[in-house]
Amino acid sequence: MRNLSSVFVAVVGALVVVSLWTRPLIQSVAQAQTAPMRTLHTTGTAAIRVQPDKATLRLGVQTFANAPRESQAQNARIVERVLQAIRDEGVPVQDIATDHFVIRPENDYKQHGERSIVGYWTDNTVVVTLRQVDKLEGVLTAALEAGATTVDDVTFSTDRPRELRDQARTMAVKAAMEKARDVAGAVSMTTGDVQSINENSWSYYYGMWNSQGQWANAQQNVTQVASSPAAPPLDDGEFSLGQIVVQAQVDLTVAIK
């Protein structure tokens, strides 16, 4: 019995010693699991600039006559001449479309609120898509000489918006990661896994130059200037195309250690 008691005491003592040694280890693991993760938030912005490779024109034809049928007939004859002139400049038929058509009376207002119709206006608007922007001046001149009465709008764009947005996004992520590594390294730390990432992209047409001949909008971190082979520069005296600016911004959160 005495030997059994000694063994029991020895076992209990060993369990106590093991418990005393393992308790600090368990506490350390628990503290490590509950300790807040240290993170770093950075922002990366990238901009890609390209010359427009597409132009859209809105050309109007207005006619006036005493009767609506006469006004419409005059308008139709002029519009046909305008369309033929545009086609003669090499614009495909599928890139020409009627955008707006209306016949409206012209009223003559007299005393006592009386009014009378003195004639009818016919308005016809044609939209032309130019996939060769160097044709812009020739198409406008030909359309006006053929009888177009107004140039309602000229807009420039690109056929590659998705491609350019993807490029800008990739560059913005790279800029944000590089900034995170630089900031962490400055305080003798390193970056870990990405915890969150948010992205925003947008594009706009910019045709304004500053006094130094540079684009006046600001740029951050990474900027790429991309040329568009489909849009050759216009000669002096023609239209200034400006540039399409595609920008992306990425907000990045990474773990640091």
ChimeraX attribute file (.defattr): number of C-alpha atoms within 10 A of each C-alpha:
attribute: neighborCount
match mode: 1-to-1
recipient: residues
	/A:1	6
	/A:2	7
	/A:3	8
	/A:4	9
	/A:5	10
	/A:6	11
	/A:7	12
	/A:8	12
	/A:9	12
	/A:10	12
	/A:11	12
	/A:12	12
	/A:13	12
	/A:14	12
	/A:15	12
	/A:16	12
	/A:17	11
	/A:18	11
	/A:19	11
	/A:20	11
	/A:21	11
	/A:22	12
	/A:23	10
	/A:24	11
	/A:25	11
	/A:26	11
	/A:27	11
	/A:28	12
	/A:29	11
	/A:30	11
	/A:31	11
	/A:32	11
	/A:33	10
	/A:34	9
	/A:35	9
	/A:36	8
	/A:37	11
	/A:38	10
	/A:39	16
	/A:40	17
	/A:41	17
	/A:42	19
	/A:43	21
	/A:44	24
	/A:45	26
	/A:46	27
	/A:47	28
	/A:48	22
	/A:49	24
	/A:50	22
	/A:51	25
	/A:52	26
	/A:53	23
	/A:54	19
	/A:55	20
	/A:56	19
	/A:57	21
	/A:58	19
	/A:59	24
	/A:60	25
	/A:61	22
	/A:62	21
	/A:63	19
	/A:64	20
	/A:65	19
	/A:66	14
	/A:67	14
	/A:68	17
	/A:69	13
	/A:70	17
	/A:71	21
	/A:72	21
	/A:73	14
	/A:74	16
	/A:75	22
	/A:76	16
	/A:77	11
	/A:78	19
	/A:79	24
	/A:80	13
	/A:81	17
	/A:82	25
	/A:83	20
	/A:84	16
	/A:85	22
	/A:86	22
	/A:87	17
	/A:88	12
	/A:89	15
	/A:90	12
	/A:91	20
	/A:92	14
	/A:93	12
	/A:94	8
	/A:95	13
	/A:96	18
	/A:97	14
	/A:98	14
	/A:99	13
	/A:100	12
	/A:101	12
	/A:102	11
	/A:103	17
	/A:104	13
	/A:105	17
	/A:106	16
	/A:107	13
	/A:108	11
	/A:109	12
	/A:110	9
	/A:111	6
	/A:112	6
	/A:113	6
	/A:114	9
	/A:115	12
	/A:116	11
	/A:117	12
	/A:118	13
	/A:119	17
	/A:120	21
	/A:121	21
	/A:122	23
	/A:123	19
	/A:124	22
	/A:125	22
	/A:126	21
	/A:127	19
	/A:128	24
	/A:129	21
	/A:130	21
	/A:131	21
	/A:132	16
	/A:133	24
	/A:134	21
	/A:135	15
	/A:136	21
	/A:137	14
	/A:138	13
	/A:139	23
	/A:140	19
	/A:141	13
	/A:142	20
	/A:143	26
	/A:144	17
	/A:145	13
	/A:146	18
	/A:147	19
	/A:148	24
	/A:149	16
	/A:150	14
	/A:151	16
	/A:152	12
	/A:153	11
	/A:154	14
	/A:155	13
	/A:156	22
	/A:157	22
	/A:158	20
	/A:159	12
	/A:160	12
	/A:161	14
	/A:162	11
	/A:163	9
	/A:164	21
	/A:165	22
	/A:166	15
	/A:167	18
	/A:168	27
	/A:169	23
	/A:170	15
	/A:171	25
	/A:172	30
	/A:173	25
	/A:174	18
	/A:175	22
	/A:176	25
	/A:177	23
	/A:178	15
	/A:179	18
	/A:180	24
	/A:181	18
	/A:182	15
	/A:183	17
	/A:184	18
	/A:185	13
	/A:186	10
	/A:187	8
	/A:188	9
	/A:189	13
	/A:190	16
	/A:191	19
	/A:192	15
	/A:193	10
	/A:194	14
	/A:195	12
	/A:196	11
	/A:197	15
	/A:198	11
	/A:199	15
	/A:200	13
	/A:201	17
	/A:202	13
	/A:203	17
	/A:204	13
	/A:205	19
	/A:206	17
	/A:207	13
	/A:208	14
	/A:209	12
	/A:210	9
	/A:211	8
	/A:212	7
	/A:213	8
	/A:214	9
	/A:215	17
	/A:216	13
	/A:217	10
	/A:218	6
	/A:219	13
	/A:220	13
	/A:221	16
	/A:222	17
	/A:223	17
	/A:224	14
	/A:225	10
	/A:226	12
	/A:227	14
	/A:228	14
	/A:229	10
	/A:230	16
	/A:231	18
	/A:232	15
	/A:233	15
	/A:234	15
	/A:235	9
	/A:236	7
	/A:237	7
	/A:238	12
	/A:239	13
	/A:240	12
	/A:241	22
	/A:242	17
	/A:243	22
	/A:244	21
	/A:245	22
	/A:246	23
	/A:247	25
	/A:248	24
	/A:249	24
	/A:250	25
	/A:251	18
	/A:252	22
	/A:253	22
	/A:254	21
	/A:255	18
	/A:256	18
	/A:257	11
